[in-house]
Amino acid sequence: MTDYTPIECGLHSEYELAIMHREVLRLRWQDEHLQVHTESVTPLDLVTRDGAEFLLALGRDGVTHQIRLDRIQRLPRGSS
């Protein structure tokens, strides 16, 4: 059982396109420890685990993040 809330299909498709085009995304998300992150990342893949969907993304520092889709807030380009 999970508290995951599925995201809209259109948003899921946007992530798939960003993966295909290696588009850098500016995201804000909350991790499993409830810590908020704001970072530009390159999306690598979408995966399903334990009843939730995650974006695998490479940060500018070379660290790969597993970001739960329902905890992402995409930021406009140029925002900090």
C-alpha positions as CSV (number, residue, x, y, z in Angstrom):
1,M,0.0,0.0,0.0
2,T,1.3,3.4,-0.9
3,D,0.1,7.0,-0.7
4,Y,1.2,7.7,-4.3
5,T,-1.1,9.8,-6.3
6,P,-0.9,9.2,-10.1
7,I,0.0,12.2,-12.2
8,E,-1.9,13.3,-15.3
9,C,-1.3,11.4,-18.5
10,G,-0.3,14.6,-20.3
11,L,2.4,15.4,-17.7
12,H,3.7,11.8,-17.9
13,S,4.0,12.2,-21.7
14,E,5.9,15.4,-21.2
15,Y,8.5,13.6,-19.0
16,E,8.7,10.8,-21.7
17,L,9.5,13.5,-24.3
18,A,12.0,15.2,-22.1
19,I,13.8,11.8,-21.7
20,M,13.8,11.2,-25.4
21,H,15.2,14.7,-26.2
22,R,17.6,14.8,-23.1
23,E,15.9,18.1,-22.2
24,V,17.2,19.7,-19.0
25,L,14.4,20.3,-16.5
26,R,14.3,22.7,-13.6
27,L,12.4,20.8,-10.9
28,R,11.5,21.2,-7.3
29,W,10.7,18.0,-5.4
30,Q,10.4,16.6,-2.0
31,D,12.4,13.4,-1.2
32,E,11.5,10.5,1.0
33,H,12.9,12.4,4.0
34,L,10.6,15.4,3.2
35,Q,13.6,17.5,2.3
36,V,12.9,19.9,-0.6
37,H,15.3,20.0,-3.5
38,T,15.5,22.6,-6.4
39,E,17.8,21.6,-9.2
40,S,18.3,21.4,-12.9
41,V,18.4,17.7,-14.0
42,T,18.6,15.6,-17.1
43,P,15.8,13.0,-17.1
44,L,17.0,9.5,-17.9
45,D,14.0,7.1,-17.4
46,L,10.7,6.5,-15.8
47,V,10.3,3.5,-13.5
48,T,7.6,2.0,-11.4
49,R,8.5,0.6,-7.9
50,D,6.4,-0.3,-4.9
51,G,3.2,1.1,-6.5
52,A,4.7,4.5,-7.3
53,E,6.3,6.0,-10.4
54,F,9.7,7.7,-10.3
55,L,11.8,9.8,-12.6
56,L,15.4,8.8,-12.8
57,A,17.3,12.0,-13.4
58,L,21.0,13.0,-13.5
59,G,21.9,16.1,-11.5
60,R,24.5,18.7,-12.6
61,D,26.8,17.2,-9.9
62,G,26.6,13.8,-11.5
63,V,24.3,12.3,-8.9
64,T,21.4,10.2,-10.1
65,H,18.1,11.0,-8.3
66,Q,15.0,8.8,-8.0
67,I,12.2,11.4,-7.8
68,R,8.7,10.3,-7.1
69,L,6.5,11.8,-9.8
70,D,3.7,13.1,-7.5
71,R,6.3,15.0,-5.5
72,I,7.6,17.1,-8.4
73,Q,6.9,20.7,-9.0
74,R,8.3,21.7,-12.4
75,L,9.6,25.3,-12.4
76,P,9.6,27.8,-15.3
77,R,12.8,28.2,-17.2
78,G,15.1,30.8,-15.6
79,S,13.7,30.5,-12.1
80,S,15.9,29.8,-9.1
